[in-house]
Amino acid sequence: MHTNRRQFNASLVLAALAASHPALRAETAAPAYGVTDLDWVDTTRQRPVPARLYWPARVNPEAPVPLVLFSHGMGGSRTGYSYLGQHWSSNGVASLHVQHVGSDSALWRGNPFGVTGRLRNAAQDAEAVARVQDVRFALDQMLAGAARQDPAVIDVTRIVVAGHSYGANTALLTVGARVMRKDAVISYRDERIGAAILISAPPFYGESSMASVLDAISVPTLHVTCADDVIQIPGFVSGLDDRIAIYDALADPRKFLAVFRGGSHSIFTDRPLTGGLSLNPAVKAATASLSVAFLDSVFRCDGQALHTWQRDWQHIVDRATQASALVPGCADAPGSTPRGTGTGPALPQA
């Protein structure tokens, strides 16, 4: 049943993508990517770091490949958010989905009366830090060629972190979010990462000022949510206002916010029905398309990419806001060569 649901969901998403983007119709016939599961162990922490790599098929095997590091939400795994991995890799971007063993799908197994306690433990500082270290370790492995790819083909000027829910918090920490603990500033910024894709980002639990947590972030960010995006964990409820507050609190003006109509918090996962039978695949397709437009804007100086996306998906978008040009000086130069952010197009032209 689980496999059939996943296959059904994948077919819905691919159908929605193909219908709205004719150039992507070939994806339904022949995947333009390969999938490899990686069972890494970070020996310095004695912690397993499983991952799934979506690797694009390329005309020029020596051409450098952009890389997205994806962090799942509470109770997820490396197999989730497959529609994003498939879409990114089909558009020339490698996608590494990292599994966090302290807050992964194992939370749902075991005594059902213990789920609440397991969720609370998974939300503690120690696991939040471990997740950031998982992402850093996974990037180290990719750049060392541990995924059996040539490390030289990873474009180190175009590395992006992405995540949903708890994974969005992990992404924020990776690009410079800071918290105070015992009168000391704790920061896990990875300077190798040049942009972030944040889906349903919740507030940092226990922090009174989002601005002070986020003011050191200095990379372009994409924020994705929906009007009915509500997190409900025992003792904690977070809705759309919190997603907007994260966006507003970021001082760096290179940011873009998209809010879909209706939906649900889990509509961005691989679950096929949540948020509405017809809206679910549409939001997935729109999110995948938006993330590619965001990368085009950041790495290709394509000032038209996000405008085109808004035109194509306005029928399900409640709000879309761009604070400024994602790359200064590029707003009026769609398709131009990036200035100091790379050495050519991030994605192949359709």
SEMAR-864395 format. One record per residue (C-alpha): x, y, z; residue in one letter. Coordinates in steps of 0.1 Angstrom, whole numbers, plus 2048, in hexadecimal, padded with zeros to 3 digits. Example, Ala and Ser with C-alpha at 12.3 -4.5 7.8 and 13.67 -1.06 7.14 Angstrom:
2
+-----+-----+-----+------+
:   X :   Y :   Z : papa :
+-----+-----+-----+------+
: 87B : 7D3 : 84E :    a :
: 889 : 7F5 : 847 :    s :
+-----+-----+-----+------+
//
This chain:
350
+-----+-----+-----+------+
:   X :   Y :   Z : papa :
+-----+-----+-----+------+
: 800 : 800 : 800 :    m :
: 81C : 818 : 809 :    h :
: 82E : 811 : 7E8 :    t :
: 80E : 815 : 7D4 :    n :
: 807 : 837 : 7E5 :    r :
: 82A : 843 : 7DD :    r :
: 827 : 838 : 7B9 :    q :
: 805 : 849 : 7B6 :    f :
: 813 : 869 : 7C5 :    n :
: 831 : 869 : 7AE :    a :
: 81A : 865 : 790 :    s :
: 804 : 882 : 79B :    l :
: 822 : 899 : 7A0 :    v :
: 832 : 890 : 77F :    l :
: 811 : 895 : 76D :    a :
: 80D : 8B7 : 77D :    a :
: 830 : 8C1 : 774 :    l :
: 82C : 8B5 : 750 :    a :
: 80B : 8C7 : 74B :    a :
: 818 : 8E8 : 757 :    s :
: 83B : 8E6 : 747 :    h :
: 83B : 8D5 : 725 :    p :
: 861 : 8D3 : 725 :    a :
: 85F : 8BB : 742 :    l :
: 848 : 8A2 : 732 :    r :
: 866 : 88B : 72A :    a :
: 86B : 885 : 74F :    e :
: 84C : 86F : 750 :    t :
: 85C : 858 : 735 :    a :
: 880 : 856 : 73F :    a :
: 88F : 863 : 75F :    p :
: 8AC : 87B : 758 :    a :
: 8BD : 870 : 779 :    y :
: 8CA : 853 : 78D :    g :
: 8C3 : 84B : 7B1 :    v :
: 8DD : 83D : 7CA :    t :
: 8D8 : 835 : 7EE :    d :
: 8F7 : 83C : 804 :    l :
: 8FC : 82D : 827 :    d :
: 916 : 843 : 836 :    w :
: 922 : 844 : 85A :    v :
: 932 : 862 : 869 :    d :
: 94D : 850 : 87E :    t :
: 956 : 870 : 892 :    t :
: 933 : 870 : 8A1 :    r :
: 92B : 84B : 89D :    q :
: 90B : 855 : 88B :    r :
: 8FD : 846 : 86B :    p :
: 8F5 : 85F : 850 :    v :
: 8E0 : 84E : 835 :    p :
: 8D9 : 861 : 816 :    a :
: 8C9 : 85E : 7F4 :    r :
: 8DA : 86F : 7D6 :    l :
: 8C7 : 87A : 7B7 :    y :
: 8E2 : 87F : 79C :    w :
: 8D9 : 88F : 77B :    p :
: 8E0 : 87F : 75A :    a :
: 8F7 : 897 : 748 :    r :
: 901 : 89E : 723 :    v :
: 923 : 8A8 : 72F :    n :
: 92F : 891 : 74B :    p :
: 94B : 8A9 : 754 :    e :
: 934 : 8C8 : 759 :    a :
: 931 : 8D3 : 77D :    p :
: 910 : 8CB : 78E :    v :
: 8FE : 8E1 : 7A8 :    p :
: 8F5 : 8CE : 7C8 :    l :
: 8D7 : 8D1 : 7DF :    v :
: 8DA : 8C2 : 802 :    l :
: 8B7 : 8B9 : 80F :    f :
: 8AD : 8B5 : 833 :    s :
: 88C : 8A4 : 83B :    h :
: 872 : 8AD : 855 :    g :
: 86A : 89C : 876 :    m :
: 865 : 877 : 870 :    g :
: 871 : 877 : 84C :    g :
: 88C : 864 : 839 :    s :
: 8A3 : 865 : 81B :    r :
: 888 : 856 : 805 :    t :
: 870 : 873 : 80B :    g :
: 86B : 892 : 7F6 :    y :
: 873 : 87D : 7D8 :    s :
: 860 : 895 : 7C0 :    y :
: 87A : 8B0 : 7C8 :    l :
: 898 : 899 : 7C3 :    g :
: 889 : 88D : 7A3 :    q :
: 882 : 8B0 : 796 :    h :
: 8A2 : 8C0 : 7A0 :    w :
: 8B8 : 8A4 : 791 :    s :
: 8A3 : 8A4 : 772 :    s :
: 8AC : 8C8 : 76E :    n :
: 8D1 : 8C3 : 772 :    g :
: 8D5 : 8C7 : 798 :    v :
: 8E1 : 8AB : 7AF :    a :
: 8CC : 8A6 : 7CE :    s :
: 8D8 : 895 : 7ED :    l :
: 8BD : 88C : 806 :    h :
: 8CC : 887 : 828 :    v :
: 8BB : 872 : 843 :    q :
: 8BF : 87C : 867 :    h :
: 8BE : 85D : 87D :    v :
: 8B3 : 86F : 89D :    g :
: 894 : 87F : 88E :    s :
: 88C : 868 : 871 :    d :
: 870 : 84F : 869 :    s :
: 87B : 839 : 887 :    a :
: 867 : 851 : 89D :    l :
: 847 : 841 : 890 :    w :
: 852 : 81E : 898 :    r :
: 84F : 80D : 8BA :    g :
: 836 : 813 : 8D6 :    n :
: 81C : 82C : 8C9 :    p :
: 818 : 83A : 8EC :    f :
: 83C : 845 : 8EB :    g :
: 839 : 85A : 8CB :    v :
: 835 : 87B : 8DE :    t :
: 854 : 875 : 8F3 :    g :
: 868 : 86B : 8D4 :    r :
: 85D : 88A : 8C1 :    l :
: 867 : 8A0 : 8DF :    r :
: 889 : 890 : 8E1 :    n :
: 88E : 895 : 8BB :    a :
: 887 : 8BA : 8BF :    a :
: 8A3 : 8C0 : 8D9 :    q :
: 8C2 : 8D5 : 8D2 :    d :
: 8D8 : 8B6 : 8D0 :    a :
: 8C5 : 8A8 : 8B2 :    e :
: 8C2 : 8CA : 8A1 :    a :
: 8E8 : 8CD : 8A3 :    v :
: 8ED : 8A9 : 897 :    a :
: 8D7 : 8B0 : 879 :    r :
: 8ED : 8CE : 86E :    v :
: 90C : 8B8 : 873 :    q :
: 8FB : 89D : 85D :    d :
: 8F8 : 8B6 : 841 :    v :
: 91C : 8C2 : 845 :    r :
: 928 : 89E : 845 :    f :
: 914 : 895 : 826 :    a :
: 922 : 8B3 : 813 :    l :
: 945 : 8A9 : 81E :    d :
: 93E : 886 : 810 :    q :
: 931 : 893 : 7EF :    m :
: 94F : 8AA : 7EA :    l :
: 966 : 88D : 7F2 :    a :
: 955 : 877 : 7D7 :    g :
: 947 : 85F : 7F1 :    a :
: 927 : 85B : 7DC :    a :
: 93D : 84C : 7C1 :    r :
: 93A : 86A : 7AB :    q :
: 957 : 87F : 7A0 :    d :
: 95A : 89A : 7BC :    p :
: 967 : 8B3 : 7A2 :    a :
: 944 : 8B4 : 791 :    v :
: 933 : 8C3 : 7AF :    i :
: 932 : 8E8 : 7A9 :    d :
: 93D : 8F6 : 7CA :    v :
: 930 : 919 : 7C1 :    t :
: 90D : 90C : 7BE :    r :
: 905 : 8F8 : 7DE :    i :
: 8E2 : 8FC : 7ED :    v :
: 8D2 : 8EF : 80D :    v :
: 8AD : 8E8 : 80F :    a :
: 895 : 8D9 : 828 :    g :
: 871 : 8D5 : 832 :    h :
: 864 : 8DD : 856 :    s :
: 87F : 8D1 : 86E :    y :
: 895 : 8CE : 850 :    g :
: 88F : 8F3 : 848 :    a :
: 89C : 8FB : 86B :    n :
: 8BB : 8E6 : 863 :    t :
: 8C0 : 8F9 : 843 :    a :
: 8BE : 91A : 855 :    l :
: 8D8 : 90F : 86E :    l :
: 8EE : 904 : 852 :    t :
: 8ED : 926 : 841 :    v :
: 8F3 : 93A : 861 :    g :
: 8D6 : 93A : 879 :    a :
: 8E4 : 940 : 89C :    r :
: 8D7 : 938 : 8BF :    v :
: 8E3 : 941 : 8E2 :    m :
: 8EB : 925 : 8FA :    r :
: 8FB : 92B : 91C :    k :
: 904 : 94F : 912 :    d :
: 916 : 943 : 8F3 :    a :
: 90C : 947 : 8CF :    v :
: 909 : 926 : 8BD :    i :
: 90E : 926 : 897 :    s :
: 912 : 90A : 87E :    y :
: 915 : 91E : 85E :    r :
: 923 : 90B : 841 :    d :
: 934 : 924 : 82A :    e :
: 933 : 90C : 80D :    r :
: 90D : 910 : 80A :    i :
: 901 : 92D : 7F5 :    g :
: 8DB : 92C : 7F7 :    a :
: 8BE : 91C : 80A :    a :
: 89C : 90E : 801 :    i :
: 885 : 90F : 820 :    l :
: 864 : 8FC : 81E :    i :
: 84C : 901 : 83C :    s :
: 867 : 90F : 853 :    a :
: 85B : 90E : 878 :    p :
: 868 : 927 : 891 :    p :
: 886 : 91D : 8A7 :    f :
: 876 : 90F : 8C6 :    y :
: 87C : 924 : 8E5 :    g :
: 88C : 941 : 8D3 :    e :
: 87A : 962 : 8D9 :    s :
: 889 : 976 : 8BC :    s :
: 88B : 967 : 899 :    m :
: 89E : 986 : 88D :    a :
: 8BB : 97F : 8A5 :    s :
: 8BC : 95A : 89B :    v :
: 8BC : 962 : 875 :    l :
: 8CE : 983 : 872 :    d :
: 8EF : 973 : 868 :    a :
: 8E1 : 961 : 84A :    i :
: 8EF : 970 : 82A :    s :
: 8E5 : 959 : 80E :    v :
: 8C6 : 95A : 7F7 :    p :
: 8A9 : 947 : 805 :    t :
: 889 : 938 : 7F7 :    l :
: 86B : 934 : 80F :    h :
: 84E : 91D : 806 :    v :
: 82E : 917 : 81A :    t :
: 809 : 916 : 817 :    c :
: 7EB : 927 : 827 :    a :
: 7E2 : 908 : 83C :    d :
: 805 : 8FF : 845 :    d :
: 801 : 8F5 : 869 :    v :
: 81A : 8E0 : 87E :    i :
: 809 : 8CE : 89B :    q :
: 821 : 8BC : 8B2 :    i :
: 817 : 8B5 : 8D7 :    p :
: 81D : 8D5 : 8E9 :    g :
: 825 : 8E9 : 8CA :    f :
: 810 : 8F8 : 8AE :    v :
: 81E : 90E : 892 :    s :
: 80C : 91D : 875 :    g :
: 810 : 933 : 856 :    l :
: 818 : 952 : 86B :    d :
: 838 : 941 : 878 :    d :
: 843 : 93A : 854 :    r :
: 83D : 95F : 84B :    i :
: 850 : 96A : 86A :    a :
: 86E : 956 : 860 :    i :
: 86E : 967 : 83D :    y :
: 869 : 989 : 84C :    d :
: 884 : 985 : 866 :    a :
: 89F : 97D : 84C :    l :
: 8B3 : 99D : 848 :    a :
: 8C3 : 993 : 827 :    d :
: 8AC : 9A1 : 80C :    p :
: 8B3 : 985 : 7F3 :    r :
: 894 : 970 : 7FB :    k :
: 875 : 964 : 7EB :    f :
: 854 : 958 : 7FC :    l :
: 839 : 943 : 7EC :    a :
: 819 : 93B : 7FF :    v :
: 801 : 922 : 7EF :    f :
: 7DC : 922 : 7F4 :    r :
: 7CE : 908 : 80C :    g :
: 7E4 : 8EA : 80F :    g :
: 7F3 : 8DB : 82F :    s :
: 815 : 8D8 : 840 :    h :
: 81B : 8B5 : 832 :    s :
: 810 : 8BD : 80F :    i :
: 835 : 8C3 : 807 :    f :
: 83E : 89F : 811 :    t :
: 838 : 881 : 7FA :    d :
: 816 : 87B : 80A :    r :
: 7FD : 87B : 7EC :    p :
: 7DC : 887 : 7FB :    l :
: 7E3 : 8A0 : 817 :    t :
: 7D8 : 8C3 : 80E :    g :
: 7C0 : 8B8 : 7F3 :    g :
: 7C0 : 89E : 7D8 :    l :
: 7C4 : 8B7 : 7BB :    s :
: 7D8 : 8D2 : 7CE :    l :
: 7F2 : 8B9 : 7DC :    n :
: 803 : 8B1 : 7BB :    p :
: 7FF : 8D4 : 7AF :    a :
: 811 : 8E3 : 7CD :    v :
: 82D : 8C9 : 7CA :    k :
: 831 : 8D1 : 7A5 :    a :
: 831 : 8F7 : 7AC :    a :
: 84A : 8F3 : 7C9 :    t :
: 861 : 8DF : 7B3 :    a :
: 85E : 8F8 : 797 :    s :
: 863 : 916 : 7AF :    l :
: 883 : 907 : 7BD :    s :
: 892 : 904 : 79A :    v :
: 887 : 928 : 792 :    a :
: 897 : 933 : 7B3 :    f :
: 8B8 : 922 : 7AA :    l :
: 8B7 : 932 : 787 :    d :
: 8B2 : 954 : 797 :    s :
: 8CF : 94F : 7AF :    v :
: 8E8 : 93E : 799 :    f :
: 8DF : 949 : 776 :    r :
: 8D5 : 96D : 77E :    c :
: 8B4 : 964 : 76D :    d :
: 89E : 980 : 779 :    g :
: 880 : 973 : 766 :    q :
: 880 : 950 : 774 :    a :
: 86B : 958 : 793 :    l :
: 853 : 96F : 780 :    h :
: 84C : 953 : 767 :    t :
: 846 : 93B : 784 :    w :
: 82D : 953 : 794 :    q :
: 81A : 956 : 773 :    r :
: 819 : 930 : 76E :    d :
: 80D : 928 : 791 :    w :
: 7F8 : 946 : 79B :    q :
: 7D9 : 931 : 79C :    h :
: 7E4 : 920 : 7BC :    i :
: 7FB : 93B : 7CC :    v :
: 7EC : 950 : 7E7 :    d :
: 80B : 966 : 7EB :    r :
: 82D : 96A : 7DB :    a :
: 846 : 984 : 7E6 :    t :
: 869 : 98B : 7DB :    q :
: 87C : 9A4 : 7F1 :    a :
: 897 : 9AD : 7D8 :    s :
: 8AB : 99F : 7BB :    a :
: 8B9 : 97E : 7C7 :    l :
: 8DA : 987 : 7B8 :    v :
: 8E1 : 9AD : 7B9 :    p :
: 8E3 : 9BC : 796 :    g :
: 8D3 : 99E : 786 :    c :
: 8AE : 9A8 : 786 :    a :
: 8B0 : 9B7 : 764 :    d :
: 8C7 : 99E : 754 :    a :
: 8B4 : 97C : 751 :    p :
: 8CB : 961 : 746 :    g :
: 8EB : 975 : 74A :    s :
: 90B : 967 : 758 :    t :
: 90C : 966 : 77E :    p :
: 921 : 97F : 790 :    r :
: 937 : 96E : 7AA :    g :
: 91E : 951 : 7AF :    t :
: 929 : 937 : 797 :    g :
: 937 : 931 : 774 :    t :
: 919 : 92C : 75D :    g :
: 8F5 : 921 : 75D :    p :
: 8E9 : 90E : 77C :    a :
: 8CF : 8FB : 769 :    l :
: 8CC : 8EF : 745 :    p :
: 8B5 : 905 : 72F :    q :
: 893 : 8F6 : 726 :    a :
+-----+-----+-----+------+
//
